[in-house]
């Protein structure tokens, strides 16, 4: 039970990180297009 809870937290965390990275990349693209 505890293992799956930890895995769930890790999965959510890595998903959040991936999303953050994606947003960052999108922002960079926008900046490049404007500049």
C-alpha positions as CSV (number, residue, x, y, z in Angstrom):
1,X,0.0,0.0,0.0
2,X,2.7,2.5,0.9
3,X,4.8,1.6,-2.1
4,X,1.9,2.5,-4.5
5,X,1.3,5.7,-2.6
6,X,4.9,6.7,-3.1
7,X,4.8,5.8,-6.7
8,X,1.7,7.8,-7.2
9,X,3.4,10.9,-5.6
10,X,6.5,10.4,-7.8
11,X,4.3,10.0,-10.9
12,X,2.4,13.2,-10.2
13,X,5.6,15.0,-9.5
14,X,7.3,13.9,-12.7
15,X,4.1,14.8,-14.7
16,X,4.2,18.2,-13.1
17,X,7.8,18.6,-14.0
18,X,7.2,17.6,-17.6
19,X,4.3,20.0,-17.9
20,X,6.5,22.8,-16.4
21,X,9.2,22.0,-19.0
22,X,6.7,22.0,-21.8
23,X,5.3,25.4,-20.8
24,X,8.9,26.7,-20.6
25,X,9.6,25.4,-24.1
26,X,6.4,27.0,-25.4
27,X,7.4,30.4,-23.8
28,X,10.9,30.1,-25.4
29,X,9.3,29.5,-28.8
30,X,7.1,32.5,-28.4
31,X,10.0,34.7,-27.5
32,X,12.0,33.4,-30.4
33,X,9.2,34.2,-32.8
34,X,8.7,37.7,-31.5
35,X,12.4,38.5,-31.3
